[in-house]
Amino acid sequence: MLAIALYMTKQGDATQHESDAGAITDFSNRLDTAQLQLSLCNGSMILFSNSVDESRSEVLTFSNRLAEAEAGIALDLEQVTNLNQHVATVESSNQALVRHTADLTNQLAGLSGKVASAQTSLVQTNQDLVQAYKDYGLLENRLRRDVAERVVMERKFNNILKLQEQIQLLKENPVETISLDRIYTGLDVEVKSNGSFHVLSPN
């Protein structure tokens, strides 16, 4: 019984030993698996940390670019404001130029009217001057003819024979009293009632 008990105990111990060895092996395998998973997790953590660092770097770069873009937009807005002010100044200057051009146009129209009036007056003055020169020429010719006729008459009255012939002619052919109209008859002079005269053009 003792031998059987020892045998059974030994068999139980062997079974327990095998069971314990299997459990230890399984635990070791699980430990290796856990260590492998832990290593994988550590690798993933390292990769995640690197990704986070890269993301932080990208976020910082993006933030810098965003700040630069905002600064550029602010500069563009300032330039747009300056351009709007410049456009407003140019439009104001353009309106002033348009008003000045209209004033110059009106002044030019007024000057054109004055020039036209002056030209008309100049034409009339020229016509009057031409008529005056014409009348002066007629008067000059008439004066020369009258002087010549007076010289001829003076010479006749200074000649005794001619004077006697004229006296004899008046005795034989008495004439009526000579009026002013008859005095100017045939002299190419038109005498008006107010005493003014106008020299007529000779035929």
C-alpha positions in Angstrom: 0.0 0.0 0.0 2.9 2.2 0.8 4.5 1.4 -2.5 1.3 2.0 -4.2 0.9 5.3 -2.3 4.4 6.3 -3.2 3.8 5.4 -6.8 0.6 7.3 -6.9 2.2 10.2 -5.2 5.1 10.1 -7.6 2.7 9.9 -10.5 0.7 12.8 -9.1 3.9 14.8 -8.6 5.0 14.1 -12.1 1.6 15.1 -13.4 1.6 18.2 -11.3 5.2 18.9 -12.4 4.1 18.5 -16.1 1.1 20.6 -15.5 3.2 23.2 -13.7 5.8 23.0 -16.5 3.1 23.5 -19.1 1.7 26.4 -17.1 5.1 27.9 -16.8 5.7 27.4 -20.5 2.3 28.9 -21.3 3.0 31.8 -19.0 6.5 32.3 -20.6 4.9 32.3 -24.0 2.3 34.8 -22.8 5.1 36.8 -21.3 7.0 36.8 -24.6 3.8 37.7 -26.4 3.1 40.5 -23.9 6.7 41.7 -24.2 6.4 41.6 -28.0 3.1 43.5 -27.8 4.7 45.9 -25.4 7.6 46.4 -27.8 5.2 47.0 -30.6 3.3 49.4 -28.4 6.5 51.2 -27.6 7.3 51.4 -31.3 3.9 52.7 -32.0 4.3 55.2 -29.2 7.6 56.3 -30.7 6.0 56.6 -34.1 3.0 58.4 -32.6 5.4 60.7 -30.8 7.4 61.3 -34.0 4.1 62.0 -35.8 3.0 64.4 -33.0 6.4 66.2 -33.3 6.0 66.3 -37.1 2.4 67.6 -36.6 3.6 70.2 -34.2 6.2 71.3 -36.7 3.7 71.4 -39.5 1.2 73.3 -37.3 4.0 75.7 -36.4 4.9 76.1 -40.1 1.2 76.6 -41.0 0.8 79.1 -38.2 3.8 81.0 -39.5 2.4 80.9 -43.0 -1.0 82.0 -41.7 0.7 84.9 -39.9 2.5 85.8 -43.1 -0.7 85.6 -45.1 -2.5 87.7 -42.5 0.3 90.3 -42.7 0.1 90.2 -46.5 -3.7 90.6 -46.4 -3.3 93.6 -44.1 -0.7 95.1 -46.4 -3.0 94.5 -49.4 -5.9 96.1 -47.6 -3.7 99.1 -46.8 -2.7 99.3 -50.5 -6.3 99.0 -51.5 -7.2 101.8 -49.1 -4.4 103.9 -50.6 -5.5 103.1 -54.1 -9.1 104.1 -53.3 -7.9 107.4 -51.8 -5.8 107.9 -55.0 -8.7 107.1 -57.2 -10.9 109.5 -55.3 -8.2 112.2 -55.6 -7.9 111.5 -59.4 -11.7 111.6 -59.8 -11.9 114.9 -58.0 -9.0 116.2 -60.1 -10.8 114.9 -63.2 -14.1 116.7 -62.2 -12.1 119.9 -61.7 -10.5 119.4 -65.1 -13.9 118.8 -66.7 -15.2 122.0 -65.1 -12.1 123.9 -66.2 -12.5 122.5 -69.7 -16.2 123.6 -69.7 -15.1 127.1 -68.6 -12.5 127.3 -71.2 -15.0 126.1 -73.8 -17.4 128.8 -72.8 -14.6 131.4 -72.8 -13.6 130.1 -76.3 -17.2 130.4 -77.5 -17.3 134.0 -76.1 -14.0 134.8 -77.7 -15.2 133.3 -81.0 -18.3 135.5 -80.8 -16.1 138.6 -80.1 -13.8 137.6 -82.9 -16.7 137.2 -85.3 -18.1 140.6 -84.2 -14.7 142.1 -84.6 -14.3 140.6 -88.0 -17.8 141.9 -89.0 -16.8 145.3 -87.7 -13.5 145.1 -89.5 -15.2 144.2 -92.7 -17.6 147.2 -92.3 -14.7 149.5 -91.4 -12.8 148.2 -94.4 -15.8 148.9 -96.6 -16.2 152.4 -95.1 -12.5 153.0 -95.6 -12.7 151.8 -99.3 -15.7 154.1 -99.8 -13.8 157.0 -98.1 -10.8 156.4 -100.3 -13.1 156.3 -103.3 -14.8 159.5 -102.2 -11.4 161.1 -101.6 -10.3 160.1 -105.1 -13.5 161.6 -106.6 -13.0 164.8 -104.6 -9.4 165.0 -105.5 -10.3 164.5 -109.2 -13.1 167.0 -108.9 -10.8 169.5 -107.1 -8.2 169.2 -109.8 -10.9 169.7 -112.5 -12.4 172.7 -110.6 -8.9 174.2 -110.2 -8.2 173.7 -113.9 -11.6 175.3 -114.8 -10.9 178.2 -112.4 -7.5 178.7 -113.9 -9.1 178.7 -117.3 -11.8 181.2 -116.1 -9.2 183.4 -114.5 -7.1 183.4 -117.6 -10.3 184.4 -119.6 -11.0 187.2 -117.2 -7.4 188.3 -117.4 -7.6 188.4 -121.2 -9.2 191.7 -122.3 -10.5 190.3 -125.6 -12.1 187.3 -123.9 -13.7 189.5 -121.2 -15.1 191.8 -123.9 -16.5 188.9 -125.8 -18.2 187.5 -122.6 -19.7 191.0 -121.8 -21.0 191.3 -125.4 -22.4 187.8 -125.1 -24.3 188.6 -121.9 -25.6 191.8 -123.4 -27.0 190.0 -126.5 -28.2 186.9 -124.6 -29.3 188.0 -121.1 -29.8 185.0 -118.7 -31.9 184.6 -115.6 -30.5 184.9 -112.1 -28.5 181.8 -111.3 -29.8 179.9 -108.3 -27.8 177.5 -106.1 -29.2 174.5 -107.8 -28.2 175.9 -111.2 -24.7 176.7 -109.8 -24.2 173.0 -108.9 -25.8 171.8 -112.1 -23.4 169.7 -114.2 -20.8 169.5 -111.4 -21.5 165.9 -110.4 -22.4 167.0 -106.9 -25.6 166.2 -105.1 -26.6 168.9 -102.6 -29.0 168.1 -99.8 -31.4 170.5 -98.0 -29.2 170.7 -95.0 -26.3 172.0 -97.0 -24.3 168.7 -97.1 -23.2 167.3 -100.5 -22.2 164.0 -102.0 -19.8 163.6 -104.9 -21.3 161.5 -107.7 -19.3 159.1 -109.7 -18.6 160.6 -113.2 -20.1 158.9 -116.1 
